[in-house]
């Protein structure tokens, strides 16, 4: 009877949580293709975690409510060792689940973000062991060099021959960010893009983003470049606005900057 009640509570709580998770809309603004991939992975993992969370909560609630007002708990029954197959099956199932999550949405999502085949994402070391290839992804339509300093961001467009303190991007074009720092480690992060990469002195790191909607910092605070690595007293203020424009408006902005 107790097992039946606990199972019923578990099923009800799981159903409610899965229903709520499937309708969760509390994400920040998603303004890039990579943001959609990250949000999908978050929803998927939240759904997978729901039965485990509700099982713990159901057992906790049942234990509290069933013993309420009944004084001290009874003496525990004598210990009966579980069948040897139980821990083995449990280990096999959890290991298989962990391996699947590493593959999808882990590696599959990473390959999708980088726009490369999964086979290209995985390389082989000289010893024959599989390792994650150190590639930034497919080449971008636009290159932006990002330089971080305490406590500001500088953006250079080498193909256009211009530089700016505001990050301006065209919608629908894949952008290749080449990120570095002049002093200490910072982290390049745009909340609306859901991706970030460390800015390291004497090293260039790479990040690819494809904006999918126009907008600006004035319309949404998630369209900003924010340092995501604690870097000193000015860390919280180390932010720059982001604007995503239609391609023709971006070209007009480039022409205007070039005349300065």
Secondary structure as the mmCIF struct_conf table of DSSP 4:
data_model
#
loop_
_struct_conf.conf_type_id
_struct_conf.id
_struct_conf.beg_label_comp_id
_struct_conf.beg_label_asym_id
_struct_conf.beg_label_seq_id
_struct_conf.end_label_comp_id
_struct_conf.end_label_asym_id
_struct_conf.end_label_seq_id
HELX_RH_AL_P HELX_RH_AL_P1 UNK A 2 UNK A 22
TURN_TY1_P TURN_TY1_P1 UNK A 23 UNK A 23
STRN STRN1 UNK A 32 UNK A 32
HELX_RH_AL_P HELX_RH_AL_P2 UNK A 33 UNK A 66
TURN_TY1_P TURN_TY1_P2 UNK A 67 UNK A 69
BEND BEND1 UNK A 70 UNK A 70
BEND BEND2 UNK A 72 UNK A 72
HELX_LH_PP_P HELX_LH_PP_P1 UNK A 73 UNK A 79
HELX_LH_PP_P HELX_LH_PP_P2 UNK A 81 UNK A 83
HELX_RH_AL_P HELX_RH_AL_P3 UNK A 84 UNK A 101
HELX_RH_PI_P HELX_RH_PI_P1 UNK A 102 UNK A 107
HELX_RH_AL_P HELX_RH_AL_P4 UNK A 108 UNK A 114
TURN_TY1_P TURN_TY1_P3 UNK A 115 UNK A 115
BEND BEND3 UNK A 116 UNK A 116
HELX_RH_AL_P HELX_RH_AL_P5 UNK A 118 UNK A 121
STRN STRN2 UNK A 122 UNK A 124
TURN_TY1_P TURN_TY1_P4 UNK A 126 UNK A 127
BEND BEND4 UNK A 128 UNK A 128
STRN STRN3 UNK A 130 UNK A 132
BEND BEND5 UNK A 138 UNK A 138
HELX_LH_PP_P HELX_LH_PP_P3 UNK A 139 UNK A 140
BEND BEND6 UNK A 141 UNK A 141
STRN STRN4 UNK A 142 UNK A 149
TURN_TY1_P TURN_TY1_P5 UNK A 150 UNK A 151
STRN STRN5 UNK A 152 UNK A 157
TURN_TY1_P TURN_TY1_P6 UNK A 158 UNK A 161
STRN STRN6 UNK A 162 UNK A 164
BEND BEND7 UNK A 165 UNK A 166
STRN STRN7 UNK A 167 UNK A 170
TURN_TY1_P TURN_TY1_P7 UNK A 171 UNK A 172
BEND BEND8 UNK A 173 UNK A 173
STRN STRN8 UNK A 174 UNK A 181
BEND BEND9 UNK A 182 UNK A 184
STRN STRN9 UNK A 186 UNK A 190
HELX_RH_3T_P HELX_RH_3T_P1 UNK A 191 UNK A 193
TURN_TY1_P TURN_TY1_P8 UNK A 194 UNK A 194
STRN STRN10 UNK A 195 UNK A 199
STRN STRN11 UNK A 201 UNK A 201
TURN_TY1_P TURN_TY1_P9 UNK A 202 UNK A 202
STRN STRN12 UNK A 205 UNK A 210
STRN STRN13 UNK A 211 UNK A 211
BEND BEND10 UNK A 213 UNK A 213
STRN STRN14 UNK A 215 UNK A 216
TURN_TY1_P TURN_TY1_P10 UNK A 217 UNK A 219
TURN_TY1_P TURN_TY1_P11 UNK A 221 UNK A 222
BEND BEND11 UNK A 223 UNK A 223
STRN STRN15 UNK A 224 UNK A 227
BEND BEND12 UNK A 229 UNK A 229
BEND BEND13 UNK A 232 UNK A 232
TURN_TY1_P TURN_TY1_P12 UNK A 233 UNK A 234
HELX_RH_3T_P HELX_RH_3T_P2 UNK A 235 UNK A 237
STRN STRN16 UNK A 239 UNK A 245
HELX_RH_AL_P HELX_RH_AL_P6 UNK A 247 UNK A 258
TURN_TY1_P TURN_TY1_P13 UNK A 259 UNK A 259
#
